[in-house]
Amino acid sequence: MKLTELMSIEKWEALEKALNKRSGLHACVYDTEGFRITSFISWGNDLCPIINSLPQGASAICALANQYVTSQSKETGQPVTIECDAGMVKFAIPIFWNKEFLGTAGGCGYRLPDSEVETFLIHKAIGHDLKELDAMAAKVKTISNEEINEHIKFLQNELSSLLKD
């Protein structure tokens, strides 16, 4: 079974929009392979669209983080929170239907209070001007673990409600 067989793309996108509106984070629903299933995009910062605009940035930073949270949430059946290689937080909850893993829903694009955005790594991955990256990194918002846990609970509750309909 696929996520789109469980609910329409419009309902999945509505879930993403609800998390984005609530948090400001880049909210996404991913399939079992870690690929987005909707076209909704609302970045949580100015760095991520630059990273994702080039294949080497998307594959070196974002795809690795997506693959990791997907595999960990599938394996554990629990929400997963990590920092991507660029130093920004990413969290996801697993989506199961009849014990079958279908994908994840989550958010990313802020940093933890004690973390730094890895602009040098971003620069090496995509070749973008380091000073410009540093200026954008200074504007990346912070998020606490408590806030992340609240967003996880929100997603779990919303998903539970949507799947009852």
Backbone torsions as a table, in degrees:
resi	resn	phi	psi	omega
1	MET	NA	148.7	178.1
2	LYS	-114.4	159.0	178.7
3	LEU	-54.9	-38.7	-177.3
4	THR	-73.2	-12.9	172.7
5	GLU	-84.9	-24.0	-180.0
6	LEU	-80.0	-42.5	178.1
7	MET	-148.3	159.8	179.0
8	SER	-70.5	157.9	175.0
9	ILE	-55.2	-39.3	-178.6
10	GLU	-61.4	-38.6	178.4
11	LYS	-70.6	-39.0	176.8
12	TRP	-64.5	-41.9	178.7
13	GLU	-64.9	-37.5	177.8
14	ALA	-62.7	-36.9	175.9
15	LEU	-63.8	-44.2	177.6
16	GLU	-61.1	-46.1	-179.2
17	LYS	-63.2	-37.1	179.3
18	ALA	-65.2	-43.2	178.0
19	LEU	-66.6	-41.9	179.3
20	ASN	-62.1	-45.0	-179.5
21	LYS	-62.5	-39.7	-178.1
22	ARG	-71.4	-36.3	-168.8
23	SER	-116.2	-27.6	-172.2
24	GLY	84.0	-4.9	-179.2
25	LEU	-75.7	161.0	170.7
26	HIS	-75.2	110.1	-174.8
27	ALA	-101.8	136.4	-176.4
28	CYS	-146.6	148.4	168.6
29	VAL	-112.3	130.0	-177.3
30	TYR	-120.5	148.6	176.1
31	ASP	-79.8	-171.2	-176.5
32	THR	-65.5	-20.5	179.8
33	GLU	-94.5	-2.4	-179.3
34	GLY	86.3	21.2	178.4
35	PHE	-102.5	140.4	177.9
36	ARG	-60.1	146.3	177.5
37	ILE	-109.3	-10.3	178.3
38	THR	-118.6	174.6	177.5
39	SER	-105.6	4.3	-179.6
40	PHE	-67.7	127.6	177.1
41	ILE	-137.3	125.8	173.2
42	SER	-146.8	96.3	-173.0
43	TRP	-65.3	147.2	177.9
44	GLY	-85.6	-7.5	-179.5
45	ASN	-160.9	177.6	-179.3
46	ASP	-87.0	-14.9	-178.2
47	LEU	-77.4	-42.8	-173.0
48	CYS	-59.2	-41.0	178.2
49	PRO	-64.3	-30.4	177.2
50	ILE	-70.5	-44.3	177.9
51	ILE	-58.8	-45.1	-175.9
52	ASN	-78.5	-12.3	-178.9
53	SER	-73.7	-15.6	179.9
54	LEU	-119.3	135.8	-177.8
55	PRO	-55.1	-38.0	-178.1
56	GLN	-68.5	-29.5	176.5
57	GLY	-75.2	-46.2	-179.9
58	ALA	-61.6	-42.5	-177.1
59	SER	-77.3	-37.7	-176.5
60	ALA	-76.1	-26.9	-174.6
61	ILE	-116.3	-63.1	-172.3
62	CYS	-70.9	-46.4	-177.0
63	ALA	-62.6	-39.1	179.2
64	LEU	-63.5	-43.5	178.9
65	ALA	-64.0	-43.0	179.0
66	ASN	-61.9	-44.1	180.0
67	GLN	-63.5	-39.1	-178.9
68	TYR	-67.3	-51.0	-179.0
69	VAL	-65.0	-33.1	177.3
70	THR	-64.0	-50.1	-178.1
71	SER	-66.0	-40.4	-179.1
72	GLN	-68.7	-41.2	-180.0
73	SER	-69.4	-34.7	176.4
74	LYS	-65.5	-45.1	-176.8
75	GLU	-67.2	-43.2	-174.3
76	THR	-93.1	-23.4	-174.9
77	GLY	72.6	13.4	-176.1
78	GLN	-120.8	160.9	172.7
79	PRO	-60.6	149.5	-179.8
80	VAL	-127.9	135.0	175.3
81	THR	-126.7	128.7	179.5
82	ILE	-139.7	175.7	165.6
83	GLU	-110.0	133.5	175.4
84	CYS	-71.2	172.2	-178.9
85	ASP	-63.7	-18.8	177.0
86	ALA	-83.1	-4.8	176.4
87	GLY	92.2	12.9	179.3
88	MET	-107.0	148.1	-175.4
89	VAL	-75.8	145.7	176.4
90	LYS	-140.2	131.6	176.2
91	PHE	-133.1	153.7	-179.6
92	ALA	-153.5	148.5	172.4
93	ILE	-109.6	145.0	177.5
94	PRO	-76.9	149.7	175.2
95	ILE	-116.7	115.9	178.3
96	PHE	-118.1	147.2	172.5
97	TRP	-137.1	120.8	-176.0
98	ASN	50.8	44.7	178.0
99	LYS	69.5	5.1	177.6
100	GLU	-96.8	128.4	178.6
101	PHE	-75.4	124.8	-177.9
102	LEU	-111.7	-17.1	-178.9
103	GLY	152.2	-158.1	-177.9
104	THR	-140.0	160.9	170.7
105	ALA	-132.7	139.3	-179.0
106	GLY	-175.1	-164.7	-177.8
107	GLY	-146.2	164.7	179.1
108	CYS	-160.8	172.4	171.5
109	GLY	114.8	-3.4	173.6
110	TYR	-109.9	177.1	176.7
111	ARG	-124.7	155.2	175.4
112	LEU	-72.5	152.6	-175.9
113	PRO	-56.2	-31.6	-178.4
114	ASP	-98.5	15.2	-178.1
115	SER	-109.8	160.3	175.1
116	GLU	-123.2	144.7	173.7
117	VAL	-72.6	132.1	-175.7
118	GLU	-86.9	74.0	-175.5
119	THR	-65.6	-31.8	179.5
120	PHE	-65.6	-41.5	177.4
121	LEU	-63.3	-43.4	178.0
122	ILE	-60.1	-45.3	178.6
123	HIS	-57.3	-45.4	-179.1
124	LYS	-65.7	-35.7	-177.9
125	ALA	-73.1	-39.1	-172.4
126	ILE	-119.8	-8.0	176.4
127	GLY	75.1	14.3	-179.6
128	HIS	-75.8	152.7	-179.2
129	ASP	-54.8	125.2	-175.1
130	LEU	-65.5	-39.8	179.6
131	LYS	-64.0	-39.3	178.0
132	GLU	-66.2	-41.0	177.2
133	LEU	-62.4	-42.9	178.6
134	ASP	-60.6	-41.2	179.1
135	ALA	-63.9	-41.2	178.3
136	MET	-69.1	-38.7	-179.1
137	ALA	-63.4	-33.2	179.9
138	ALA	-64.1	-19.5	-178.2
139	LYS	-97.9	-1.5	-179.8
140	VAL	-69.6	125.3	-177.8
141	LYS	-70.4	156.7	175.7
142	THR	-100.3	157.9	178.0
143	ILE	-143.4	137.2	179.7
144	SER	-88.1	162.4	175.9
145	ASN	-62.3	-33.2	178.1
146	GLU	-64.2	-43.0	177.9
147	GLU	-64.4	-40.7	178.0
148	ILE	-60.0	-45.3	179.9
149	ASN	-62.3	-35.7	176.3
150	GLU	-65.4	-40.7	178.3
151	HIS	-67.5	-36.4	176.8
152	ILE	-62.9	-46.4	178.9
153	LYS	-61.7	-41.2	177.0
154	PHE	-57.4	-49.3	-179.7
155	LEU	-61.7	-43.1	179.9
156	GLN	-61.7	-43.8	179.5
157	ASN	-66.1	-44.9	179.0
158	GLU	-62.0	-44.3	-178.9
159	LEU	-65.1	-42.2	177.9
160	SER	-59.9	-42.9	179.2
161	SER	-66.7	-43.8	-179.2
162	LEU	-63.3	-38.1	-175.5
163	LEU	-79.0	-9.9	174.3
164	LYS	-80.7	-27.2	-176.9
165	ASP	-67.2	NA	NA
